[in-house]
């Protein structure tokens, strides 16, 4: 989960671009058509080791090299670091943007660079970040890798390993506000690599609460720190930090469909379940209800925006739909790119701020930037030849010290 902060800022705009660049005026940040000064986009490559750090406000790009190509990219909750997960090579790296949040402004700590800390484990896969801690579930042996951002620049530092599970599986975990972890568990009742249960352990790996609900397979999860929500073939599994567990039923027309992806919208305090077979739905863990946001089998990407206010859905047709999660209403829709075949191997990837959409273009080696207020206002930024994944980094703020 990410915490992102919005601030009023003062920017200098040219009163007359043709005549003068010296006169300025005070404007609300929402009126500034440019992206936030301290917001970055990270794009890596499918074939090469290239990774690009893009500053959308200026169009500047900086190129670095990762240890391996085709990595998964994530942002830490602080917004300062990107986690680069090389699952097939048993390695995790961290990239430091230097953008440090200080309440009413952003400090720039040095230059963008790789952090010293790395993680070495068997098939690191599922990533989460809570406060100043990063967590990864290692599919190869069922362990957790855990590290603190305060140790990221300690020479030779490694992620700590916690023995979280009794057997290897395609697992997941969340961290609660009380410091304990909800971790998936495989009991062997279902064939394959998906786990069937969730138990709660402490930071030493000791079991605090046993699983009380068995499912027919779990995939996808999110948490607000008090409650964790897991997608399962038996229903939506809700686990509280006190150890209580229950299932919320899927809509009656789901048949065998279930949510393999669970998202949390931090700002609007909502959980979203997504399945390609049905679409995206709001999950209310208090009322135990599941309400449609968008019902479609044509969804290519389904993402919560950087602040956690809106759901952004990109269809294979090239249409984008933007929803206000606080009241489940459609805010904006329009075609933003050419249609993509459903059987395309490497598809465009999507992220969004409150001002812009960012979509990779794997066939042209570009990053497409689209203004949300005017979906016809687009520009492309050249990145690597075959962009693979992207993530946002930094803060939706332009305030300096």
C-alpha positions, -999 to 999 in steps of 0.1 A, spaced: 0 0 0 12 34 -8 7 66 10 7 96 -13 3 132 -4 -12 162 -21 -2 197 -14 -9 232 -26 21 246 -44 33 278 -60 44 276 -96 56 302 -121 38 303 -153 46 325 -182 19 351 -185 26 354 -222 47 327 -238 53 346 -270 61 380 -254 77 373 -220 89 345 -197 95 368 -167 60 375 -154 45 349 -131 12 342 -114 1 321 -84 -20 291 -93 -36 261 -76 -17 229 -83 -48 214 -98 -47 241 -124 -11 233 -134 -13 213 -166 22 198 -160 29 166 -140 41 170 -104 77 180 -101 86 151 -78 68 123 -97 89 98 -117 80 69 -140 103 38 -140 103 16 -171 125 -15 -176 131 -37 -207 121 -72 -217 153 -81 -234 181 -57 -222 192 -47 -187 181 -11 -194 159 8 -169 147 43 -175 138 69 -149 115 94 -165 106 129 -152 73 135 -170 72 172 -161 104 179 -181 105 148 -204 140 141 -191 151 104 -190 180 88 -171 192 54 -181 206 28 -156 213 -10 -158 196 -37 -137 212 -70 -130 189 -88 -154 162 -79 -179 125 -87 -176 121 -78 -140 89 -69 -121 87 -34 -108 70 -20 -76 71 11 -55 76 12 -17 49 28 5 72 57 12 73 65 -25 111 68 -24 123 34 -36 115 11 -65 118 -26 -59 131 -46 -89 123 -83 -86 142 -108 -107 121 -139 -99 139 -162 -123 173 -152 -111 165 -153 -73 174 -116 -68 158 -84 -56 173 -49 -61 162 -15 -49 165 18 -67 166 51 -48 149 81 -64 162 103 -36 127 119 -32 120 120 5 87 132 19 88 157 48 51 166 55 49 199 37 77 195 11 100 170 -6 137 168 0 160 155 -28 186 133 -12 215 130 -36 211 117 -71 190 87 -83 210 55 -78 209 18 -68 206 11 -31 232 -11 -15 208 -37 0 198 -67 -21 177 -98 -15 188 -134 -24 161 -160 -22 143 -188 -41 119 -173 -67 109 -140 -50 75 -132 -64 48 -115 -44 58 -80 -32 43 -58 -5 54 -26 14 41 -14 47 55 17 64 93 15 60 93 -22 55 94 -43 23 82 -79 21 85 -106 -6 70 -141 -6 95 -166 -20 77 -192 -41 107 -215 -42 106 -224 -5 76 -206 11 98 -181 31 94 -144 35 121 -118 27 119 -87 49 139 -55 50 138 -19 63 144 11 42 167 25 68 191 -3 59 189 2 21 222 20 19 241 -2 43 270 -18 24 265 -56 21 230 -55 36 207 -84 27 169 -89 32 162 -111 62 146 -145 57 116 -156 78 105 -192 77 68 -184 71 54 -215 54 58 -253 58 60 -259 20 68 -241 -12 38 -227 -31 27 -197 -51 19 -176 -20 12 -142 -7 13 -122 25 3 -89 41 15 -70 72 -9 -59 99 -6 -27 119 3 -48 150 34 -61 133 22 -96 125 19 -111 90 -10 -129 73 7 -156 52 -7 -182 29 -4 -219 37 -6 -249 15 -23 -280 31 -23 -301 -1 -61 -304 -4 -60 -288 -38 -37 -299 -66 -12 -274 -80 8 -245 -66 -20 -224 -51 -24 -223 -13 -57 -231 4 -53 -214 38 -40 -182 56 -24 -182 90 -9 -153 111 27 -153 122 49 -128 140 82 -113 128 101 -144 140 79 -168 121 60 -181 151 24 -189 146 0 -165 164 -33 -176 149 -41 -208 130 -61 -209 98 -98 -215 104 -110 -214 68 -100 -238 41 -105 -227 5 -101 -243 -29 -72 -221 -39 -60 -186 -31 -45 -159 -53 -44 -121 -49 -45 -101 -17 -45 -66 -2 -47 -51 33 -54 -18 50 -34 -29 81 -64 -40 101 -81 -64 76 -65 -85 49 -85 -96 18 -75 -127 -3 -91 -138 -35 -101 -175 -35 -120 -200 -55 -143 -205 -25 -152 -168 -20 -134 -137 -8 -114 -146 23 -113 -118 50 -87 -121 77 -85 -97 107 -53 -90 127 -70 -106 157 -72 -139 138 -109 -139 127 -115 -154 93 -146 -155 71 -157 -158 34 -177 -133 15 -197 -149 -13 -191 -141 -50 -220 -126 -70 -245 -153 -79 -237 -151 -116 -200 -158 -112 -202 -196 -116 -166 -208 -114 -151 -173 -118 -133 -157 -88 -111 -128 -81 -74 -136 -88 -64 -100 -82 -73 -79 -51 -64 -42 -50 -66 -17 -22 -74 20 -29 -58 36 1 -72 71 -2 -108 60 -7 -104 31 17 -118 5 -7 -110 -30 -18 -114 -40 -54 -116 -75 -68 -107 -81 -104 -112 -112 -127 -108 -112 -165 -139 -134 -167 -162 -108 -152 -146 -74 -145 -138 -52 -115 -160 -50 -83 -160 -31 -51 -156 -53 -20 -172 -40 12 -157 -60 41 -181 -44 66 -213 -50 48 -200 -82 32 -211 -70 -3 -196 -72 -38 -208 -44 -62 -199 -41 -99 -176 -12 -110 -171 -23 -146 -184 -56 -160 -164 -65 -190 -144 -94 -204 -123 -70 -226 -101 -55 -198 -64 -55 -206 -52 -35 -175 -70 -27 -142 -52 -3 -119 -58 19 -89 -43 54 -94 -12 65 -75 -32 82 -47 -58 55 -43 -88 76 -54 -97 62 -87 -98 29 -107 -84 31 -142 -94 4 -167 -78 0 -201 -96 -22 -226 -81 -42 -254 -101 -19 -277 -79 10 -267 -106 26 -246 -99 39 -211 -125 42 -183 -118 61 -151 -140 56 -120 -143 76 -88 -141 49 -61 -156 70 -33 -190 68 -50 -185 42 -78 -192 66 -107 -177 68 -141 -156 100 -144 -141 98 -178 -139 76 -209 -124 77 -243 -102 60 -268 -65 66 -261 -46 41 -283 -50 15 -310 -67 -18 -303 -45 -47 -290 -52 -83 -298 -61 -105 -267 -35 -131 -277 -7 -105 -279 23 -118 -258 36 -85 -245 8 -60 -239 9 -23 -229 12 -17 -192 -7 11 -174 -1 34 -144 -19 67 -135 -15 98 -114 -44 122 -108 -32 142 -138 -19 117 -164 -21 82 -177 12 64 -185 11 34 -210 40 15 -223 42 8 -261 61 -24 -265 63 -23 -303 76 12 -306 98 15 -275 79 45 -261 60 56 -230 27 72 -239 16 101 -216 -20 112 -217 -36 141 -199 -67 129 -180 -84 163 -182 -81 161 -220 -76 125 -233 -67 139 -267 -36 156 -253 -9 129 -257 28 128 -261 54 100 -263 86 96 -245 113 74 -259 125 46 -236 139 12 -242 133 -8 -274 110 -33 -258 95 -18 -226 83 -45 -202 70 -31 -169 65 3 -153 59 18 -119 54 53 -105 79 67 -80 81 98 -58 52 120 -48 23 139 -63 38 172 -51 59 200 -65 69 215 -31 106 219 -23 123 226 10 
